[in-house]
Amino acid sequence: MNGAAERLEALRQRAAVERADFVEALAAARGEVDDLRHRWRFAGWAASGLAAAAMAGWKLFGKNSLAARVSKIASYASLALGVGRGVNRLRRFW
């Protein structure tokens, strides 16, 4: 009976050691998961910021943006003013 009690005590000690090892391994894994989650969250924020900046840049400076339209209108206005000046100069000679 004494041998059985010693085996039970040895098993209890072994279980306590294994539980401590398991808790330590879980804590390390949890820390790694938290670090990975933090990195991916930061990468998501960075990607969102870049996408927003690209969208704003396209809206401001893209092919159909307000700046492009103003530039086209300014070109047409400059052309019209140049033609008007040319007509004025020609009218002097008539």
C-alpha positions as a printed NumPy array, in Angstrom:
array([[  0.   ,   0.   ,   0.   ],
       [  2.931,   2.275,   0.723],
       [  4.182,   1.871,  -2.866],
       [  0.79 ,   2.923,  -4.233],
       [  0.797,   6.076,  -2.101],
       [  4.271,   6.934,  -3.332],
       [  3.167,   6.427,  -6.944],
       [  0.127,   8.643,  -6.404],
       [  2.28 ,  11.347,  -4.848],
       [  4.748,  11.092,  -7.762],
       [  1.863,  11.361, -10.224],
       [  0.493,  14.414,  -8.377],
       [  3.9  ,  16.107,  -8.515],
       [  4.29 ,  15.219, -12.188],
       [  0.785,  16.585, -12.913],
       [  1.62 ,  19.832, -11.098],
       [  4.843,  20.229, -13.097],
       [  3.045,  19.467, -16.372],
       [  0.26 ,  21.949, -15.517],
       [  2.855,  24.65 , -14.836],
       [  4.585,  23.858, -18.145],
       [  1.228,  23.923, -19.945],
       [  0.283,  27.271, -18.398],
       [  3.676,  28.704, -19.39 ],
       [  3.305,  27.412, -22.97 ],
       [ -0.21 ,  28.874, -23.229],
       [  0.99 ,  32.245, -21.95 ],
       [  3.817,  32.289, -24.517],
       [  1.427,  31.327, -27.327],
       [ -1.034,  34.004, -26.213],
       [  1.74 ,  36.611, -26.301],
       [  2.73 ,  35.546, -29.808],
       [ -0.897,  35.703, -30.966],
       [ -1.279,  39.177, -29.471],
       [  1.907,  40.343, -31.204],
       [  0.716,  38.927, -34.523],
       [ -2.703,  40.541, -34.108],
       [ -1.078,  43.87 , -33.297],
       [  1.162,  43.674, -36.408],
       [ -1.775,  42.83 , -38.676],
       [ -3.882,  45.598, -37.156],
       [ -1.101,  48.107, -37.821],
       [ -0.701,  46.756, -41.369],
       [ -4.447,  47.195, -41.891],
       [ -4.318,  50.784, -40.66 ],
       [ -1.341,  51.517, -42.918],
       [ -3.068,  49.954, -45.937],
       [ -6.256,  51.9  , -45.212],
       [ -4.298,  55.135, -44.922],
       [ -2.491,  54.508, -48.194],
       [ -5.745,  53.645, -49.938],
       [ -7.396,  56.809, -48.61 ],
       [ -4.424,  58.932, -49.696],
       [ -4.442,  57.334, -53.149],
       [ -8.186,  57.923, -53.49 ],
       [ -7.866,  61.546, -52.417],
       [ -4.955,  62.043, -54.819],
       [ -6.934,  60.534, -57.666],
       [ -9.951,  62.701, -56.843],
       [ -7.774,  65.826, -56.672],
       [ -5.359,  65.189, -59.534],
       [ -6.82 ,  62.354, -61.626],
       [ -8.086,  62.457, -65.199],
       [-11.614,  63.614, -64.296],
       [-10.71 ,  65.612, -61.203],
       [-11.648,  69.198, -60.504],
       [ -8.055,  70.27 , -61.139],
       [ -8.078,  68.563, -64.551],
       [-11.389,  70.206, -65.442],
       [-10.132,  73.621, -64.367],
       [ -6.993,  73.055, -66.411],
       [ -9.066,  72.178, -69.496],
       [-11.311,  75.206, -68.981],
       [ -8.253,  77.416, -68.517],
       [ -6.772,  76.051, -71.749],
       [ -9.985,  76.748, -73.65 ],
       [-10.256,  80.207, -72.087],
       [ -6.644,  80.952, -73.004],
       [ -7.309,  79.815, -76.56 ],
       [-10.448,  81.959, -76.754],
       [ -8.604,  85.001, -75.395],
       [ -5.772,  84.473, -77.876],
       [ -8.212,  84.235, -80.773],
       [ -9.965,  87.36 , -79.463],
       [ -6.7  ,  89.288, -79.367],
       [ -5.832,  88.103, -82.846],
       [ -9.219,  89.253, -84.147],
       [ -8.713,  92.636, -82.432],
       [ -5.34 ,  93.098, -84.124],
       [ -6.783,  92.169, -87.488],
       [ -9.654,  94.646, -87.027],
       [ -7.154,  97.492, -86.819],
       [ -6.096,  96.849, -90.368],
       [ -9.624,  96.753, -91.775]])
